Amino acid sequence: LVQTLGISEDQALKIIEMDATPLLVESDSVSEVLARLAAISSREKALELVGRSPSLLVGGAMNEATGTKNLAASTLIDVLYAGRLYRVLEEEGRDNEGKLREIELYAQLLSAFRPCVDLVLSGLTARDATDATRRIFRTLQESAPNESIRVLLQRVADASDPWAYLADQTRAGFNIGGRLAFRPALTKKILPHSQSIVTHLPSIYTRLSILGPHVPSIVRILDQYLDIVEPHLDRIMERMDRIEPHLPYILLHLDVLAKHCGALLDHFDLLMPYAELGRKKTNPELEQCFDEPRIEAVEECLVDNLTDGWEGAARVEENSYLPKLLPYVDFLVPNLDELAPHLPLAHPHIPYVLPYMDDLLPYIKRFTRFTEVSKNADVLVGYLAWLLRVPLIPRILNLPLVPRLIAWISGRLPRRFVRGRLERIRKRYEKAHPTE
């Protein structure tokens, strides 16, 4: 399938997960279907249609079968296996645009109807029924009217048990709603922002089970930061399972991070290793708060305990680079597009680079074309970093060809001679700058 369609293995796997029937058809037939779809549109459009409804690839083989079947069988082949595709392609008197519109509608009907049939046919087997249910949500995802609903459909489709997942989020929603009912002061802070929140409610719904404990703190920052974060809210919810362990620290430093939300999400996967926790955080004890006789006392107790817990969570990020890199966010984030290739290479060496970060900032952009520098940053620190503290010497880095020369040297200096020095640099820095 990869060779016949000229697509990647990941794309082929996605097609097979939706419908494996094309694997049963001769490759020549599959190739011909793709070529004929591309002839009335483009290769990109043809692959889009096939990705939406893989049953189209069976249309060539089924075209021959429909001639030998009765009306009922022919109808089933049309519905389940795109038997009508060739009749549309070969219809005379119609332009390509009209044919394409009908095939697009046909693909949507196929993708919507086929999983429902699979669900009915395999309903007696729980695993098959679950797989078919996931396919229904994955199919609906292709035609989602907005990003928030797309996130909801994707999360349900990715869940191991879609209906159990929906039940968990619904229970979490009722739980949050019940707690807010007992804390009218928090509810009053939410209501002015209800219009913005409702727009993103489908994606928020997918994370209710992990957002629950953070609601009081989130409410406290709505007035100041919701307008800044709101355009990125669906993308945040999509990644919340990885963000949540760091959410306390992020909420405490939104004054620095909020304005860079879009750029941070654009490079999310590359940046997350820099924020991984060293230890698991401990959850604050909240049950005793509900023993307070007055609602105001309950609210105060919850906020105090959660704030203490979040500040404690920030303190245990001993192996996280986020606290130590926070002062450099305003410089680094606007340049992430250029620095992105360096991020995975520099990550192992950050403990050695951080002590010289202030000295390096004026020259970082000079090295964006030379990833070897980041790959061998520890070696360069071990041999040459002391020169950064010598007056006037660092200005040599502004000269032409010097960054290229340093990149060439970095791959040829032996690492073993500076390992002890690097560890001493790291320990001195961590002693002088403990994580707060």
C-alpha positions as CSV (number, residue, x, y, z in Angstrom):
1,L,0.0,0.0,0.0
2,V,2.9,2.3,0.8
3,Q,4.5,1.7,-2.6
4,T,1.3,1.7,-4.6
5,L,0.0,5.0,-3.2
6,G,3.4,6.6,-2.7
7,I,2.6,7.6,0.9
8,S,4.4,7.2,4.2
9,E,4.0,4.1,6.5
10,D,2.2,6.3,9.1
11,Q,-0.3,7.4,6.5
12,A,-0.8,3.8,5.3
13,L,-1.3,2.6,8.9
14,K,-4.0,5.3,9.4
15,I,-5.8,4.1,6.3
16,I,-5.7,0.5,7.4
17,E,-6.9,1.3,10.9
18,M,-10.0,3.0,9.3
19,D,-10.6,0.2,6.8
20,A,-8.3,-2.7,5.9
21,T,-10.3,-3.8,2.8
22,P,-7.9,-2.1,0.3
23,L,-5.3,-4.7,1.3
24,L,-7.5,-7.4,-0.2
25,V,-7.5,-5.7,-3.7
26,E,-4.9,-6.0,-6.4
27,S,-2.4,-3.2,-6.2
28,D,-3.0,-2.3,-9.9
29,S,-6.7,-1.7,-9.1
30,V,-5.8,0.5,-6.1
31,S,-3.3,2.5,-8.2
32,E,-5.8,3.0,-11.0
33,V,-8.4,4.4,-8.6
34,L,-5.9,6.9,-7.2
35,A,-4.8,7.9,-10.7
36,R,-8.4,8.5,-11.9
37,L,-9.3,10.5,-8.8
38,A,-6.1,12.6,-9.3
39,A,-7.1,13.1,-13.0
40,I,-10.3,15.0,-12.1
41,S,-8.6,17.0,-9.3
42,S,-5.1,16.6,-8.0
43,R,-2.9,14.0,-6.3
44,E,-3.2,15.9,-3.0
45,K,-7.0,16.0,-3.3
46,A,-7.1,12.3,-4.3
47,L,-5.1,11.3,-1.2
48,E,-7.3,13.5,1.0
49,L,-10.4,11.7,-0.3
50,V,-8.8,8.3,0.2
51,G,-7.7,9.3,3.7
52,R,-11.2,10.3,4.6
53,S,-12.8,7.1,3.1
54,P,-10.4,4.2,2.2
55,S,-13.3,2.3,0.8
56,L,-12.9,4.4,-2.4
57,L,-9.7,2.4,-3.2
58,V,-11.9,-0.7,-3.6
59,G,-14.1,1.0,-6.1
60,G,-12.3,-0.5,-9.1
61,A,-12.6,-4.1,-8.0
62,M,-16.2,-3.6,-6.9
63,N,-17.1,-2.0,-10.3
64,E,-16.6,-5.4,-11.9
65,A,-18.6,-7.2,-9.1
66,T,-21.7,-5.1,-9.4
67,G,-22.4,-6.3,-12.9
68,T,-22.9,-9.9,-11.7
69,K,-25.0,-9.3,-8.6
70,N,-28.7,-8.8,-8.0
71,L,-30.0,-5.4,-7.0
72,A,-29.7,-5.9,-3.3
73,A,-26.1,-7.1,-3.5
74,S,-25.3,-4.2,-5.9
75,T,-26.7,-1.7,-3.5
76,L,-24.7,-3.1,-0.6
77,I,-21.5,-3.0,-2.7
78,D,-22.3,0.7,-3.6
79,V,-22.8,1.6,0.1
80,L,-20.0,-0.4,1.7
81,Y,-17.4,-0.7,-1.0
82,A,-17.7,2.4,-3.3
83,G,-19.2,0.4,-6.1
84,R,-20.7,3.5,-7.6
85,L,-17.3,5.3,-7.9
86,Y,-16.5,4.2,-11.5
87,R,-20.0,5.0,-12.7
88,V,-19.5,8.6,-11.5
89,L,-16.0,8.8,-13.0
90,E,-17.2,7.5,-16.4
91,E,-20.4,9.4,-16.6
92,E,-20.6,11.4,-19.8
93,G,-21.8,15.0,-20.0
94,R,-20.5,16.1,-16.6
95,D,-17.5,18.2,-15.9
96,N,-14.8,17.2,-13.5
97,E,-15.9,19.7,-10.9
98,G,-19.4,18.1,-10.7
99,K,-17.9,14.6,-10.5
100,L,-15.6,15.7,-7.7
101,R,-18.4,17.2,-5.7
102,E,-20.4,14.0,-5.9
103,I,-17.4,11.9,-5.0
104,E,-16.7,14.1,-2.0
105,L,-20.3,13.6,-0.8
106,Y,-20.0,9.9,-1.6
107,A,-16.8,9.7,0.5
108,Q,-18.5,11.4,3.4
109,L,-21.5,9.0,3.3
110,L,-19.2,6.0,3.0
111,S,-17.0,7.1,6.0
112,A,-20.1,7.8,8.1
113,F,-22.1,4.6,7.2
114,R,-19.4,2.0,7.1
115,P,-18.4,2.2,10.8
116,C,-22.0,2.0,11.8
117,V,-22.4,-1.2,9.8
118,D,-19.3,-2.6,11.4
119,L,-20.6,-1.8,14.9
120,V,-23.9,-3.6,14.2
121,L,-22.2,-6.7,12.7
122,S,-19.6,-7.0,15.5
123,G,-21.7,-5.9,18.4
124,L,-21.6,-9.2,20.1
125,T,-17.8,-8.9,20.5
126,A,-16.9,-6.1,23.0
127,R,-13.5,-5.4,21.5
128,D,-14.8,-5.2,17.9
129,A,-17.7,-3.0,19.0
130,T,-15.2,-0.7,20.8
131,D,-13.0,-0.5,17.7
132,A,-16.0,0.3,15.5
133,T,-17.1,3.0,17.9
134,R,-13.7,4.6,17.8
135,R,-13.8,4.6,14.0
136,I,-17.1,6.4,14.1
137,F,-15.6,9.2,16.2
138,R,-12.5,9.3,14.1
139,T,-14.7,9.6,11.0
140,L,-16.7,12.4,12.5
141,Q,-13.4,14.2,13.4
142,E,-12.7,14.7,9.7
143,S,-15.8,17.0,9.4
144,A,-15.7,18.7,12.8
145,P,-17.0,22.3,12.5
146,N,-14.3,23.8,14.7
147,E,-11.1,23.0,16.5
148,S,-12.7,22.5,19.9
149,I,-15.1,19.8,18.7
150,R,-12.2,18.2,16.7
151,V,-10.2,17.8,19.9
152,L,-13.3,16.2,21.6
153,L,-13.8,13.7,18.8
154,Q,-10.0,12.9,18.7
155,R,-9.8,12.3,22.4
156,V,-12.8,10.0,22.4
157,A,-11.4,8.2,19.3
158,D,-8.0,7.7,21.0
159,A,-9.5,6.4,24.3
160,S,-9.2,2.7,24.9
161,D,-12.8,2.6,25.9
162,P,-14.7,5.6,24.4
163,W,-17.9,5.3,26.4
164,A,-16.0,4.8,29.7
165,Y,-13.9,7.8,28.9
166,L,-17.0,10.0,28.3
167,A,-18.6,8.7,31.5
168,D,-15.4,9.6,33.5
169,Q,-15.4,13.2,32.1
170,T,-19.1,13.6,32.7
171,R,-18.8,12.5,36.4
172,A,-15.9,14.9,36.7
173,G,-18.0,17.7,35.3
174,F,-20.8,17.0,37.7
175,N,-18.3,16.9,40.6
176,I,-16.8,20.3,39.6
177,G,-20.3,21.8,39.1
178,G,-21.3,20.5,42.6
179,R,-18.3,22.1,44.2
180,L,-18.7,25.4,42.5
181,A,-22.3,25.4,43.7
182,F,-21.0,25.5,47.2
183,R,-18.5,28.3,46.4
184,P,-20.5,31.1,44.9
185,A,-17.5,33.5,45.0
186,L,-15.6,31.3,42.5
187,T,-18.7,31.0,40.3
188,K,-19.1,34.8,40.2
189,K,-15.6,35.1,38.8
190,I,-16.3,32.5,36.1
191,L,-19.6,34.0,34.9
192,P,-18.2,37.1,33.2
193,H,-16.0,34.9,31.0
194,S,-18.7,32.3,30.3
195,Q,-19.0,33.3,26.6
196,S,-15.3,32.7,25.9
197,I,-15.3,29.5,27.9
198,V,-18.4,28.0,26.2
199,T,-16.7,28.4,22.8
200,H,-14.0,25.9,24.0
201,L,-16.3,23.8,26.2
202,P,-16.0,20.6,24.1
203,S,-12.2,20.5,24.4
204,I,-12.3,21.5,28.1
205,Y,-14.7,18.7,28.6
206,T,-12.1,16.2,27.5
207,R,-9.8,17.2,30.4
208,L,-12.3,17.7,33.3
209,S,-11.0,14.7,35.2
210,I,-7.5,16.2,35.5
211,L,-8.6,19.9,35.7
212,G,-10.8,19.5,38.8
213,P,-8.1,20.0,41.5
214,H,-6.8,23.1,39.7
215,V,-10.1,25.0,39.2
216,P,-9.7,27.4,42.2
217,S,-6.3,28.5,40.9
218,I,-7.4,28.7,37.3
219,V,-10.4,30.9,38.3
220,R,-8.0,33.3,40.1
221,I,-6.1,34.1,36.8
222,L,-9.1,34.4,34.5
223,D,-9.5,38.2,34.7
224,Q,-5.8,38.8,33.9
225,Y,-4.8,36.1,31.4
226,L,-7.9,34.5,29.8
227,D,-8.0,37.0,26.9
228,I,-4.3,36.2,26.1
229,V,-4.6,32.4,26.4
230,E,-8.1,31.9,25.0
231,P,-7.0,31.7,21.3
232,H,-4.8,28.8,22.2
233,L,-7.1,27.1,24.6
234,D,-8.0,24.1,22.4
235,R,-4.4,23.3,21.7
236,I,-3.7,23.5,25.4
237,M,-6.5,21.1,26.2
238,E,-5.2,18.8,23.5
239,R,-1.8,18.6,25.3
240,M,-3.1,18.9,28.9
241,D,-2.1,15.4,29.9
242,R,1.6,16.4,29.6
243,I,1.1,20.0,30.8
244,E,-0.8,19.1,34.0
245,P,2.2,17.9,36.1
246,H,3.7,21.4,35.5
247,L,0.4,23.3,35.7
248,P,1.1,24.7,39.3
249,Y,4.4,26.2,38.2
250,I,3.0,27.5,35.0
251,L,0.1,29.2,36.8
252,L,2.5,30.9,39.2
253,H,4.5,32.3,36.3
254,L,1.9,33.3,33.7
255,D,3.2,36.8,33.8
256,V,6.2,35.5,31.9
257,L,4.7,32.6,29.9
258,A,1.2,33.7,28.8
259,K,2.3,36.1,26.1
260,H,4.4,33.4,24.5
261,C,1.7,30.7,24.6
262,G,1.4,30.3,20.8
263,A,5.1,29.9,20.2
264,L,5.5,27.5,23.1
265,L,2.7,25.3,21.8
266,D,4.2,25.4,18.3
267,H,7.4,23.8,19.7
268,F,5.7,21.8,22.5
269,D,7.3,18.4,21.9
270,L,10.8,19.8,21.7
271,L,10.4,21.9,24.8
272,M,8.7,19.4,27.1
273,P,12.0,17.5,28.0
274,Y,13.2,20.8,29.5
275,A,10.3,20.8,31.9
276,E,10.1,17.2,33.0
277,L,9.7,16.7,36.7
278,G,12.4,15.2,38.9
279,R,9.9,13.9,41.4
280,K,6.2,13.4,41.6
281,K,4.4,16.1,43.4
282,T,2.3,15.4,46.4
283,N,-1.4,16.3,46.3
284,P,-2.6,18.7,49.0
285,E,-5.1,17.5,51.6
286,L,-8.5,19.2,50.9
287,E,-11.0,17.0,52.7
288,Q,-10.6,18.9,56.0
289,C,-11.7,22.2,54.3
290,F,-15.2,20.9,53.9
291,D,-15.5,20.6,57.7
292,E,-15.6,24.4,58.0
293,P,-19.0,25.7,59.0
294,R,-19.1,28.8,56.6
295,I,-18.8,28.8,52.8
296,E,-16.3,31.6,53.0
297,A,-14.1,29.6,55.3
298,V,-14.3,26.6,52.9
299,E,-13.1,28.8,50.0
300,E,-10.3,30.3,51.9
301,C,-9.1,26.9,53.1
302,L,-9.2,25.4,49.6
303,V,-7.3,28.3,48.0
304,D,-4.6,28.3,50.8
305,N,-4.1,24.6,50.6
306,L,-4.0,24.4,46.8
307,T,-1.6,27.4,46.6
308,D,0.7,25.8,49.2
309,G,0.6,22.5,47.3
310,W,1.4,24.2,44.0
311,E,4.2,26.2,45.4
312,G,5.5,22.9,46.9
313,A,5.2,21.3,43.5
314,A,7.3,24.0,42.0
315,R,10.0,23.4,44.6
316,V,10.3,19.7,43.9
317,E,11.1,20.3,40.2
318,E,14.7,19.8,41.1
319,N,15.6,18.2,37.7
320,S,13.5,20.5,35.7
321,Y,15.2,23.2,33.6
322,L,12.1,25.3,33.5
323,P,12.8,27.4,36.7
324,K,16.4,28.1,35.7
325,L,15.4,29.0,32.1
326,L,12.5,31.2,33.0
327,P,14.7,34.4,33.1
328,Y,15.6,33.7,29.5
329,V,12.1,33.0,28.1
330,D,11.6,36.5,26.6
331,F,14.8,36.1,24.6
332,L,14.6,32.5,23.6
333,V,10.9,32.0,22.7
334,P,10.8,34.7,19.9
335,N,13.8,32.9,18.3
336,L,12.4,29.3,18.7
337,D,11.9,28.8,14.9
338,E,15.6,29.3,14.4
339,L,16.6,27.5,17.6
340,A,14.3,24.5,17.2
341,P,16.9,22.1,15.6
342,H,19.2,22.8,18.5
343,L,16.7,22.0,21.3
344,P,17.0,18.2,21.4
345,L,20.8,18.4,20.9
346,A,21.4,21.0,23.6
347,H,19.1,19.3,26.2
348,P,21.7,16.9,27.8
349,H,24.2,19.7,28.2
350,I,22.0,22.4,29.7
351,P,23.4,21.9,33.3
352,Y,26.8,22.8,32.0
353,V,25.6,25.7,29.7
354,L,23.4,27.4,32.2
355,P,26.3,28.9,34.3
356,Y,27.4,30.8,31.2
357,M,24.0,31.6,29.8
358,D,24.2,35.3,30.5
359,D,27.5,35.5,28.7
360,L,26.2,33.5,25.7
361,L,23.0,35.3,25.0
362,P,24.4,38.1,22.8
363,Y,26.0,35.5,20.5
364,I,23.4,32.7,20.4
365,K,21.9,33.8,17.1
366,R,25.4,33.7,15.5
367,F,25.4,29.9,15.9
368,T,21.8,29.0,14.7
369,R,23.2,27.4,11.5
370,F,25.7,25.2,13.3
371,T,23.9,22.4,15.2
372,E,27.3,20.8,15.9
373,V,27.8,23.5,18.6
374,S,24.7,22.3,20.5
375,K,25.6,18.6,20.0
376,N,29.0,19.2,21.6
377,A,28.1,22.1,23.9
378,D,29.5,20.3,26.9
379,V,32.9,19.9,25.3
380,L,33.0,23.6,24.3
381,V,32.1,24.6,27.9
382,G,34.8,22.3,29.3
383,Y,37.6,23.7,27.1
384,L,36.6,27.3,26.2
385,A,33.9,28.6,28.5
386,W,36.4,30.4,30.8
387,L,37.2,32.7,27.9
388,L,33.7,34.1,28.1
389,R,34.7,35.8,31.4
390,V,37.8,37.4,30.0
391,P,37.2,41.1,29.0
392,L,36.9,41.7,25.2
393,I,37.7,38.1,24.2
394,P,34.0,37.1,23.6
395,R,33.7,39.8,21.0
396,I,35.8,37.6,18.7
397,L,32.5,35.6,18.3
398,N,31.2,38.4,16.2
399,L,33.9,38.0,13.5
400,P,33.0,36.2,10.3
401,L,33.8,32.5,10.1
402,V,34.4,32.2,13.8
403,P,31.1,30.4,14.6
404,R,31.9,27.9,11.7
405,L,35.4,27.4,13.1
406,I,34.1,26.7,16.6
407,A,31.5,24.2,15.2
408,W,34.3,22.4,13.4
409,I,36.5,22.3,16.5
410,S,33.6,21.1,18.7
411,G,33.5,17.7,17.0
412,R,37.2,17.1,17.3
413,L,38.0,18.0,21.0
414,P,38.1,14.9,23.2
415,R,35.3,14.8,25.8
416,R,37.0,12.5,28.4
417,F,39.5,15.2,29.5
418,V,36.8,17.6,30.7
419,R,34.2,15.4,32.4
420,G,35.5,16.2,35.9
421,R,35.6,19.9,35.2
422,L,32.0,19.8,33.8
423,E,30.7,18.1,37.0
424,R,32.4,20.7,39.1
425,I,30.9,23.5,37.0
426,R,27.4,21.9,37.4
427,K,27.7,21.4,41.2
428,R,28.9,25.0,41.8
429,Y,26.1,26.4,39.8
430,E,23.4,24.3,41.5
431,K,24.8,25.3,44.9
432,A,24.7,28.9,44.0
433,H,21.3,28.8,42.3
434,P,19.1,26.2,44.1
435,T,15.6,25.7,42.6
436,E,13.1,27.8,44.4
